[in-house]
């Protein structure tokens, strides 16, 4: 078995599989996770201190439930990995149980350990063990990317919607709306300019909310999706090549392979997800402003719809995972299984545009005098269309398997069939007897 594994690996290659870029990604992602968790806990505590119990408990459960799910899945994966081997280090399992609510930290550290081992084996020219440890690194980083994806969209996304809705409810800086006058009294001006200590404090709160929304959107949420797509693309490619008994060419000659996303591909995915997630966040924030009491209805219906869709569409997907990914699909489309995605993407964005049209009508008639009325509609629909533009750019020009993309595949088959028909017609014409 060992000899066959070593035969799959090239005798020598110039660069280590676990590069400096991999290390930077690990520590960068770990720092973002810790900072994001601390920020959300601080915001939750600030809401409790300000006696806003409703929003405080909302943020608390947005933090608690996704991290409990991540801990449950992480512990399940650890147990599954030790089904055939005995547990020899009780202290290690005690640490895993203690870190249950913040399990991604251990996953990032495990990935770094396997990567460092791969680098040491590369330095010792033991390429078989290097590849084996790099596989374990890829498994760990793909699993933690999945956990982070769920945490991002079930923890950060609702908090972003909350902060954005609060910003939409308030007037622009320096402008405050006065209450309507009573009958028989002189109506005051529609707006007044005020400048005092209380207003300055409110402006600071608004600025903090705005910075939080922008930071979570352009960093935590969007980069989390890019990381998930990149890791899973390479993990699926490694699994397929391993099943076929081959090692990707990139792993022994330093060249790019189909499983590796290029920088243009990652930039296209980033722009696609940034615009798409932004449009979804603004859509739910608009609905929050005009019909908060009914916000749960469309979210619950769509969540259940996506959960059932994923459960019956993806082979081997458990109900718990389907529910988790159903929450992710409220804000973004991500690939949950290898293969062509054209039908899934078409169905997802058809549902999304239908929901956006309904929200636009409710927003237009529910709060027509809002300061951000036109901007909200423009961002919602503009983000959706821009996201589709970059999605098309990614699949047509930047996808690692772009030659197998549905439109290209259909066009190539059509061209091939046309050539075959022309050849048959020419052959038949040549075979006709001369008159």
C-alpha positions as CSV (number, residue, x, y, z in Angstrom):
1,X,0.0,0.0,0.0
2,X,2.8,2.3,0.9
3,X,4.7,1.5,-2.3
4,X,1.6,2.2,-4.4
5,X,1.1,5.6,-2.7
6,X,4.8,6.5,-3.3
7,X,4.5,5.5,-7.0
8,X,1.8,8.2,-7.4
9,X,4.1,11.0,-6.4
10,X,6.7,12.5,-8.6
11,X,10.3,11.8,-7.5
12,X,11.0,15.5,-7.1
13,X,9.3,18.9,-7.4
14,X,10.7,22.3,-6.8
15,X,8.1,23.8,-4.5
16,X,6.3,22.6,-1.4
17,X,2.6,21.9,-1.7
18,X,2.0,23.9,1.5
19,X,3.1,27.3,0.5
20,X,3.4,30.6,2.3
21,X,0.1,31.7,0.8
22,X,-1.7,28.7,2.6
23,X,-0.2,29.8,5.9
24,X,-1.3,33.4,5.4
25,X,-4.8,32.3,4.5
26,X,-5.0,30.2,7.7
27,X,-3.9,32.9,10.1
28,X,-5.8,35.6,8.2
29,X,-9.0,33.5,8.5
30,X,-8.4,32.6,12.1
31,X,-7.9,36.3,13.0
32,X,-11.0,37.3,11.2
33,X,-13.1,34.6,13.0
34,X,-11.9,35.7,16.5
35,X,-12.2,39.4,15.8
36,X,-15.7,38.9,14.3
37,X,-16.9,36.9,17.3
38,X,-15.5,39.4,19.8
39,X,-17.1,42.3,17.9
40,X,-20.5,40.5,17.8
41,X,-20.3,39.7,21.5
42,X,-19.4,43.3,22.3
43,X,-22.4,44.6,20.2
44,X,-24.7,42.2,22.0
45,X,-23.4,43.4,25.4
46,X,-23.9,47.0,24.3
47,X,-27.5,46.3,23.4
48,X,-28.1,44.7,26.8
49,X,-26.5,47.7,28.5
50,X,-28.7,50.1,26.5
51,X,-31.7,48.0,27.7
52,X,-32.7,47.1,24.1
53,X,-33.6,43.6,25.1
54,X,-35.3,42.6,21.9
55,X,-32.4,43.3,19.6
56,X,-29.9,42.1,22.2
57,X,-31.5,38.6,22.5
58,X,-31.8,38.5,18.7
59,X,-28.0,39.1,18.4
60,X,-27.3,36.6,21.2
61,X,-29.2,33.7,19.5
62,X,-27.6,34.7,16.1
63,X,-24.2,34.1,17.8
64,X,-25.1,31.0,19.8
65,X,-27.0,28.8,17.4
66,X,-24.6,28.8,14.4
67,X,-21.6,28.2,16.7
68,X,-23.4,25.3,18.4
69,X,-24.1,23.8,15.0
70,X,-20.4,24.3,14.0
71,X,-19.3,22.6,17.3
72,X,-21.7,19.7,16.7
73,X,-20.5,19.1,13.2
74,X,-16.8,19.4,14.2
75,X,-17.2,16.9,17.0
76,X,-19.1,14.6,14.7
77,X,-16.3,14.7,12.1
78,X,-13.7,14.0,14.9
79,X,-15.7,11.0,16.0
80,X,-16.1,9.7,12.5
81,X,-12.4,10.0,11.9
82,X,-11.7,7.8,14.9
83,X,-14.4,5.1,14.3
84,X,-11.7,2.5,13.3
85,X,-8.8,3.8,15.5
86,X,-8.9,4.0,19.3
87,X,-8.8,7.3,21.2
88,X,-5.3,7.4,22.6
89,X,-5.1,11.0,23.8
90,X,-7.9,11.8,26.3
91,X,-6.5,15.3,26.9
92,X,-6.9,16.1,23.2
93,X,-10.6,15.1,23.4
94,X,-11.1,17.2,26.5
95,X,-9.8,20.2,24.7
96,X,-12.1,19.5,21.8
97,X,-15.1,19.3,24.1
98,X,-14.1,22.5,25.9
99,X,-13.7,24.3,22.6
100,X,-17.1,23.0,21.4
101,X,-18.7,26.5,20.9
102,X,-15.6,27.9,19.1
103,X,-14.6,24.8,17.2
104,X,-13.3,26.6,14.1
105,X,-10.2,27.7,16.1
106,X,-9.1,24.1,16.6
107,X,-9.8,23.3,13.0
108,X,-7.6,26.1,11.8
109,X,-4.8,25.0,14.2
110,X,-5.1,21.4,13.0
111,X,-4.9,22.5,9.4
112,X,-1.8,24.5,10.1
113,X,-0.2,21.5,11.9
114,X,-0.8,19.2,8.9
115,X,0.6,21.9,6.6
116,X,3.7,22.3,8.6
117,X,4.2,18.5,8.6
118,X,3.8,18.5,4.9
119,X,6.5,21.2,4.6
120,X,8.9,19.2,6.9
121,X,8.4,16.1,4.8
122,X,9.1,18.1,1.6
123,X,12.3,19.4,3.1
124,X,13.3,15.8,3.9
125,X,12.4,14.8,0.3
126,X,9.7,12.4,1.5
127,X,7.1,13.4,-1.1
128,X,4.7,10.5,-0.3
129,X,4.3,11.7,3.3
130,X,4.2,15.3,2.2
131,X,1.2,14.6,-0.1
132,X,-0.5,12.6,2.6
133,X,-0.3,15.4,5.1
134,X,-1.3,17.9,2.5
135,X,-4.4,15.9,1.9
136,X,-5.2,16.0,5.6
137,X,-4.6,19.8,5.5
138,X,-7.0,20.1,2.6
139,X,-9.6,18.1,4.4
140,X,-9.3,20.2,7.5
141,X,-9.4,23.6,5.7
142,X,-12.4,22.5,3.6
143,X,-14.3,21.4,6.7
144,X,-13.5,24.7,8.6
145,X,-14.5,26.7,5.5
146,X,-17.9,25.0,5.5
147,X,-18.3,25.7,9.2
148,X,-17.3,29.3,8.7
149,X,-19.8,29.6,5.8
150,X,-22.7,28.5,8.0
151,X,-21.5,30.8,10.9
152,X,-21.2,33.8,8.5
153,X,-24.7,33.6,7.1
154,X,-26.5,32.6,10.2
155,X,-24.6,34.9,12.6
156,X,-23.2,37.8,10.6
157,X,-25.9,38.2,7.9
158,X,-28.8,38.8,10.4
159,X,-26.8,41.2,12.4
160,X,-25.9,43.1,9.2
161,X,-29.6,43.2,8.3
162,X,-30.4,44.6,11.8
163,X,-27.8,47.3,11.6
164,X,-28.8,48.2,8.0
165,X,-32.5,48.4,9.0
166,X,-31.7,50.8,11.8
167,X,-29.7,53.0,9.4
168,X,-32.6,53.0,7.0
169,X,-35.0,54.1,9.7
170,X,-33.0,57.1,10.7
171,X,-32.6,60.3,8.6
172,X,-29.3,61.4,7.0
173,X,-26.7,63.0,9.3
174,X,-27.7,66.3,10.8
175,X,-31.4,66.0,9.8
176,X,-34.1,64.9,12.2
177,X,-37.8,64.6,11.4
178,X,-40.3,66.3,13.8
179,X,-43.5,64.7,14.9
180,X,-46.8,65.7,13.2
181,X,-48.5,68.7,14.8
182,X,-51.8,68.5,16.6
183,X,-54.9,70.1,15.2
184,X,-55.2,73.9,15.9
185,X,-51.5,74.4,16.3
186,X,-49.0,76.0,14.0
187,X,-47.1,73.3,12.1
188,X,-43.4,73.5,12.7
189,X,-40.9,73.2,9.9
190,X,-40.7,69.7,8.3
191,X,-37.0,69.3,9.3
192,X,-34.6,71.2,11.5
193,X,-30.9,71.2,11.8
194,X,-29.7,70.4,15.3
195,X,-26.3,70.2,16.8
196,X,-25.9,69.1,20.4
197,X,-24.2,66.4,22.5
198,X,-27.0,63.9,22.1
199,X,-27.1,64.2,18.3
200,X,-23.3,63.8,18.2
201,X,-23.6,60.6,20.1
202,X,-26.3,59.3,17.8
203,X,-24.2,60.2,14.8
204,X,-21.3,58.1,16.3
205,X,-23.7,55.2,16.7
206,X,-24.8,55.5,13.1
207,X,-21.1,55.6,12.0
208,X,-20.3,52.5,14.0
209,X,-23.3,50.7,12.4
210,X,-22.3,51.7,8.9
211,X,-18.6,50.6,9.4
212,X,-19.8,47.3,10.9
213,X,-22.1,46.7,7.9
214,X,-19.4,47.6,5.3
215,X,-16.7,45.6,7.1
216,X,-18.8,42.4,7.5
217,X,-20.0,42.6,3.9
218,X,-16.8,43.2,2.0
219,X,-14.5,41.2,4.3
220,X,-16.1,38.5,6.5
221,X,-19.1,37.4,4.4
222,X,-17.8,37.8,0.8
223,X,-14.2,36.5,1.6
224,X,-15.8,33.6,3.5
225,X,-17.7,32.5,0.4
226,X,-14.6,32.8,-1.8
227,X,-12.6,30.8,0.7
228,X,-15.3,28.1,0.8
229,X,-15.5,27.9,-3.0
230,X,-11.8,27.7,-3.4
231,X,-11.2,25.0,-0.8
232,X,-14.1,22.8,-1.9
233,X,-13.1,23.1,-5.6
234,X,-9.6,21.8,-4.9
235,X,-10.9,19.2,-2.4
236,X,-13.3,17.7,-4.9
237,X,-10.6,17.7,-7.5
238,X,-8.2,15.9,-5.2
239,X,-10.9,13.4,-4.3
240,X,-11.6,12.7,-8.0
241,X,-8.0,12.3,-9.0
242,X,-7.3,10.1,-6.0
243,X,-10.2,7.8,-7.0
244,X,-8.7,7.5,-10.4
245,X,-5.3,6.6,-9.0
246,X,-3.5,9.8,-10.2
247,X,-2.1,12.9,-8.6
248,X,-3.0,16.3,-10.1
249,X,-0.2,17.6,-12.3
250,X,0.0,20.8,-10.3
251,X,1.1,18.8,-7.2
252,X,4.3,17.6,-8.7
253,X,5.3,20.2,-11.3
254,X,4.0,23.4,-9.7
255,X,1.6,24.0,-12.6
256,X,-2.0,25.1,-12.4
257,X,-4.6,22.4,-12.5
258,X,-8.4,22.3,-12.9
259,X,-9.0,22.2,-9.2
260,X,-7.2,25.5,-8.5
261,X,-8.9,28.8,-8.8
262,X,-6.8,31.5,-10.5
263,X,-6.7,35.1,-9.2
264,X,-9.1,36.3,-12.0
265,X,-11.5,33.5,-11.0
266,X,-11.4,34.5,-7.3
267,X,-11.9,38.1,-8.1
268,X,-14.9,37.3,-10.3
269,X,-16.4,35.2,-7.5
270,X,-15.7,38.0,-5.0
271,X,-17.5,40.6,-7.1
272,X,-20.3,38.2,-7.8
273,X,-20.9,37.3,-4.2
274,X,-20.3,40.9,-2.9
275,X,-23.1,42.3,-5.2
276,X,-25.4,39.3,-4.7
277,X,-25.1,39.2,-0.9
278,X,-25.4,43.0,-0.7
279,X,-28.7,42.9,-2.7
280,X,-30.1,40.2,-0.4
281,X,-29.1,42.0,2.7
282,X,-30.7,45.3,1.5
283,X,-33.8,43.4,0.5
284,X,-34.4,42.0,4.0
285,X,-33.5,45.3,5.5
286,X,-36.1,47.1,3.4
287,X,-38.7,44.5,4.4
288,X,-37.6,44.9,8.1
289,X,-38.4,48.6,7.9
290,X,-41.9,48.4,6.4
291,X,-43.2,45.1,7.7
292,X,-41.1,43.9,10.6
293,X,-43.9,41.9,12.2
294,X,-44.3,39.8,9.0
295,X,-40.5,39.4,8.3
296,X,-40.5,35.9,9.7
297,X,-43.0,34.6,7.1
298,X,-41.0,35.0,3.8
299,X,-37.7,34.0,5.6
300,X,-39.3,30.8,7.0
301,X,-41.0,29.9,3.7
302,X,-37.8,30.4,1.7
303,X,-35.6,28.7,4.3
304,X,-37.9,25.6,4.3
305,X,-38.0,25.6,0.5
306,X,-34.2,25.7,0.1
307,X,-33.7,23.1,2.9
308,X,-36.1,20.6,1.1
309,X,-34.5,21.4,-2.2
310,X,-31.0,20.7,-0.9
311,X,-32.1,17.6,1.0
312,X,-33.6,15.9,-2.1
313,X,-31.1,17.3,-4.6
314,X,-27.8,16.4,-2.9
315,X,-27.1,12.7,-2.4
316,X,-26.2,11.9,1.2
317,X,-27.0,15.3,2.6
318,X,-28.5,15.0,6.1
319,X,-31.5,16.9,7.3
320,X,-29.5,19.0,9.7
321,X,-27.0,20.0,7.0
322,X,-29.8,20.8,4.6
323,X,-31.4,23.1,7.2
324,X,-28.0,24.9,7.7
325,X,-27.4,25.3,4.0
326,X,-31.0,26.5,3.6
327,X,-30.1,29.4,5.8
328,X,-27.1,30.1,3.7
329,X,-29.2,30.2,0.6
330,X,-31.3,33.0,2.0
331,X,-28.3,35.3,1.2
332,X,-26.1,33.5,-1.4
333,X,-25.9,30.6,-3.8
334,X,-23.0,28.3,-3.1
335,X,-22.3,24.9,-4.7
336,X,-23.3,22.0,-2.4
337,X,-22.3,19.2,-4.8
338,X,-20.0,18.8,-7.8
339,X,-21.3,18.8,-11.3
340,X,-23.0,21.3,-13.5
341,X,-24.9,24.1,-11.7
342,X,-26.9,25.8,-14.6
343,X,-30.3,24.5,-13.5
344,X,-29.7,25.2,-9.8
345,X,-28.4,28.7,-10.5
346,X,-31.4,29.4,-12.8
347,X,-33.9,28.2,-10.3
348,X,-32.2,30.1,-7.4
349,X,-32.1,33.5,-9.2
350,X,-35.6,33.1,-10.5
351,X,-36.9,32.7,-6.9
352,X,-34.6,35.6,-5.8
353,X,-35.9,38.0,-8.5
354,X,-39.5,37.1,-7.7
355,X,-38.9,37.8,-4.0
356,X,-37.1,41.1,-4.8
357,X,-40.1,42.3,-6.9
358,X,-42.5,41.6,-4.1
359,X,-40.2,43.4,-1.5
360,X,-39.8,46.4,-3.9
361,X,-43.6,46.8,-4.1
362,X,-44.0,46.5,-0.3
363,X,-41.2,49.0,0.2
364,X,-42.5,51.5,-2.4
365,X,-46.0,51.6,-1.0
366,X,-45.1,51.0,2.6
367,X,-42.6,53.8,3.1
368,X,-42.6,56.1,0.0
369,X,-41.2,59.1,1.9
370,X,-38.1,57.4,3.2
371,X,-34.9,59.3,2.6
372,X,-33.3,56.1,1.1
373,X,-36.4,55.1,-0.9
374,X,-34.8,55.2,-4.4
375,X,-31.3,54.2,-3.2
376,X,-32.6,51.0,-1.6
377,X,-34.4,49.9,-4.7
378,X,-31.4,50.7,-6.9
379,X,-29.0,48.8,-4.7
380,X,-31.3,45.8,-4.4
381,X,-31.9,45.4,-8.2
382,X,-28.5,46.7,-9.2
383,X,-26.7,44.3,-7.0
384,X,-28.7,41.4,-8.3
385,X,-28.0,42.3,-11.9
386,X,-24.3,43.0,-11.2
387,X,-24.0,39.7,-9.4
388,X,-25.4,37.9,-12.4
389,X,-22.9,39.7,-14.7
390,X,-19.9,38.6,-12.7
391,X,-21.4,35.1,-12.4
392,X,-21.6,34.9,-16.2
393,X,-18.0,36.2,-16.4
394,X,-16.8,33.6,-14.0
395,X,-18.4,30.6,-15.6
396,X,-17.6,31.7,-19.2
397,X,-14.0,33.0,-18.8
398,X,-12.5,32.1,-15.4
399,X,-13.9,28.7,-14.3
400,X,-11.3,26.0,-14.0
401,X,-13.5,23.7,-16.1
402,X,-14.9,26.4,-18.4
403,X,-14.7,24.1,-21.4
404,X,-17.3,21.9,-19.7
405,X,-19.6,24.8,-18.8
406,X,-23.1,24.1,-20.1
407,X,-23.3,26.8,-22.8
408,X,-19.8,26.0,-24.1
409,X,-20.5,22.2,-24.0
410,X,-23.8,22.7,-25.8
411,X,-22.2,24.9,-28.5
412,X,-19.3,22.5,-29.0
413,X,-21.6,19.5,-29.3
414,X,-23.8,21.4,-31.8
415,X,-20.8,22.4,-33.9
416,X,-19.5,18.8,-33.8
417,X,-22.9,17.4,-34.9
418,X,-23.1,19.9,-37.7
419,X,-19.7,18.9,-38.9
420,X,-20.6,15.3,-38.8
421,X,-23.8,15.9,-40.8
422,X,-21.9,17.9,-43.4
423,X,-19.4,15.1,-43.8
424,X,-22.2,12.5,-44.2
425,X,-23.9,14.7,-46.8
426,X,-20.6,15.1,-48.7
427,X,-20.0,11.4,-48.6
428,X,-23.5,10.6,-49.8
429,X,-23.1,13.2,-52.6
430,X,-19.8,11.6,-53.7
431,X,-21.3,8.1,-53.6
432,X,-24.2,9.1,-56.0
433,X,-23.8,7.4,-59.5
434,X,-22.9,9.7,-62.4
435,X,-25.7,10.3,-64.8
